[in-house]
Amino acid sequence: MLFQRTVFMKALNDITGDRTSLFMAGIVLLLSGLSVVLTHNIWNAGFLPLVITRIGWVLIVRGILSMFVPGDGIVRMIRWFKVEEFSWRYALLVLVIGTYLTWAGFTG
């Protein structure tokens, strides 16, 4: 996302343009989110468990949206969140969260 912005946007457009790919991505997101939430639904044990739990719930919501919202609706959401314009910010956010989770996993 940071270094291959055009490739990322092309892949995103390809997935949203193909209903089958969007549905399959939704299934993967939903199953990933469910696996996190069913094994780690902890809301009040500190910051790290809260981050992990929220990631699980975000994956569930994204999976359901990908499975049941038509491709045009997903495209509108992508435009509303200005993914193409702010892709580097979203990539940086994912990098920061991933770095934090990796650091916390190895140190504590």
N, C-alpha and C positions, 0 to 999 in steps of 0.2 A: 504494500500500500504506500509506503514511503518512497520507494525508489522506482517502482513500476506502475505509476498512476494510470497510464493509458491502458496497460494490460488489465489492471484491476477493474477499471470502468468498463472495458470490453467484456470481461467475464461477468460482471454484474448485469450488464445489458443483455447478454446472452441468456443468463439464468432467468431474468424477469421476462424475457420474450418467449421462453419455452415453458408452458404450464407444467409439463411432466417434470422438468428439472427443478422448477420451483417447488412442486409438491414433494419431490424426493429430498430436497434440501430441508424442507419443513419437517419431514419425518426424522431426519438426522438431528436437527436442532431440538425437536421435541423430545426425542429419546435421550439426547445428551443432557438436556435440562432436567428431565425426570430422574435420571440416574444421580445427578447432583442433589436435587431436592429430596429425593427419597432416602438418601444416605447422609445428608448434611443439611437439614432444615433447622439451623440454629440462628436465632435472631438476637440473643442477648448475652453472648459470651465474649464480647470484645469485637474489635474492628475487623480482624482477619476472618473469623467465621461469618460475620455479616457480609463482607465482600463476596465470599464464596457462595453464600446463600442467594444473594442478589443476582449474581451471575447465573445461577441455576434458574431462577425465576425469569430473568430476561431471556434466556434460551428457550424456555417454555413458551413465553408470549410470542417471541419471534417465530418459533416453529408453528404455532397455531395460526398466526397471521400468514405465514408463507403457504400453509396448506389450504386455507379457506378464503383468503382475500384474493380476488382476481388480480392478474398481472398488472392491469392498468392501475389498480389501487396501490399496489406495491411501488410502481413507478411514481405515482403521485407522492407517496411517503418519502421516496428517495429524493425527489425534488424539494419537498417541504423541509427535509433535514439538510438540504444542500450538500449531499454527499460528494458530488463532483467538485464543488467549490472548496469544501473543507475536508477533503479526504486526508490531507496530511495531518489535520488536527485529530481526526478519528484514529488514524494510525498511531499517532503519538500517544493518545489516551490508552489504546490497547497495549502499546509498548510499556507505558508506565505501570499499568495494572499488572501485566505479565512479569515485569521486573520485580515489582513489590511481592507478588505471590511466590516467585522463585526465591527471592531473598528470604522471605518469611518461612518458606518451606525448608530451607537448608539451615536456618539459624535458630529456629524455635520450634 
